[in-house]
Amino acid sequence: MPSFTSSLFLGLPKTETYDQALRAADQELVWIFLSNDGQYLHEVEYQDVKYIGKPVGEITDMKTLLLLESNIYSLLKKLFPDIQVTNTPLKLIAIPQ
């Protein structure tokens, strides 16, 4: 029987607006806060859409998920200080491994 494994990721769909803002942002901040090897934000692609967010890990309750959401928005505000990122809902996606 084939096995299916996936990991959950909570992130903001990366639009052209966010892509332009990243190019215009302080690249030192981008390097610090957006690194797939780091503890802050990661970038993944799923079904031809890029997302900026964080791996979820093992979430045990909604309170923990909401804390993660607040953390992601806080980090995104550092990268996009001139954009109201909280107007765009984060997406919870299951990425096949």
DAFEN-V532496 format. One record per pair of residues at least 6 apart in sequence whose ideal C-beta (glycine too) atoms are under 8 Angstrom apart, sorted by sequence separation. I is the first residue (numbers start at 1). J is the second residue. D is the distance in Angstrom with one decimal. If there is no record, write none. Layout:
[[I:J:D] [I:J:D]]
This chain:
[[12:18:7.1] [32:38:7.6] [34:40:7.0] [35:41:7.7] [36:42:4.8] [44:50:7.2] [45:51:7.5] [59:65:5.1] [33:40:4.6] [34:41:4.8] [35:42:7.5] [36:43:6.5] [43:50:6.1] [44:51:5.4] [22:30:6.0] [32:40:7.1] [33:41:5.4] [34:42:7.5] [43:51:7.0] [77:85:6.0] [34:43:6.3] [43:52:5.4] [44:53:7.7] [56:65:7.3] [59:68:7.5] [76:85:4.4] [42:52:7.6] [41:52:5.6] [42:53:6.8] [22:34:7.5] [41:53:6.5] [42:54:6.2] [56:68:6.7] [73:85:6.0] [41:54:6.4] [42:55:6.5] [73:86:5.4] [40:54:7.7] [54:68:6.4] [54:71:7.3] [73:90:7.7] [34:52:6.7] [54:72:5.7] [72:90:6.3] [53:72:5.3] [69:90:5.7] [52:76:6.9] [65:92:7.8] [14:43:7.2] [11:42:7.9] [41:72:7.1] [9:42:7.6] [11:44:6.8] [18:52:7.0] [41:75:5.3] [9:44:5.6] [14:49:7.5] [40:75:5.6] [41:76:7.3] [13:49:5.6] [14:50:4.0] [56:92:7.2] [9:46:7.5] [13:50:7.5] [14:51:6.2] [53:90:6.3] [13:51:5.8] [14:52:5.5] [41:79:7.6] [12:51:6.4] [11:51:3.3] [12:52:5.1] [51:91:6.7] [11:52:5.5] [12:53:6.0] [9:51:6.5] [11:53:2.4] [33:75:5.4] [51:93:6.9] [10:53:4.9] [11:54:7.2] [9:53:5.9] [10:54:6.0] [9:54:7.2] [33:78:5.9] [34:79:6.8] [9:55:5.6] [10:56:5.4] [33:79:5.7] [8:55:7.2] [9:56:6.3] [46:93:5.3] [7:55:6.1] [8:56:3.8] [7:56:7.5] [8:57:7.6] [29:78:6.3] [30:79:6.5] [46:95:5.4] [29:79:6.3] [8:59:7.2] [44:95:6.2] [25:79:5.7] [10:65:7.3] [25:80:7.3] [22:79:6.7] [10:68:5.9] [21:79:7.3] [22:80:8.0] [10:69:6.5] [21:80:4.9] [12:72:7.3] [11:72:7.2] [21:82:7.4] [10:72:6.3] [18:80:6.7] [21:83:5.9] [12:76:6.3] [18:83:7.3] [17:83:6.9] [12:85:6.6] [13:88:7.2] [12:88:5.8] [12:90:5.6] [13:91:6.2] [11:90:6.1] [12:91:7.6] [10:90:5.3] [11:91:6.3] [10:91:7.4] [10:92:5.2] [11:93:7.2] [9:92:7.5] [10:93:8.0] [8:92:6.3] [9:93:5.3] [8:93:7.2] [9:94:7.9] [8:94:5.8] [9:95:5.5] [7:94:7.3] [8:95:7.6] [6:94:4.2] [7:95:5.4] [6:95:5.8] [6:96:5.0] [7:97:6.0] [5:96:7.4] [6:97:6.0] [4:96:7.0] [5:97:4.5]]
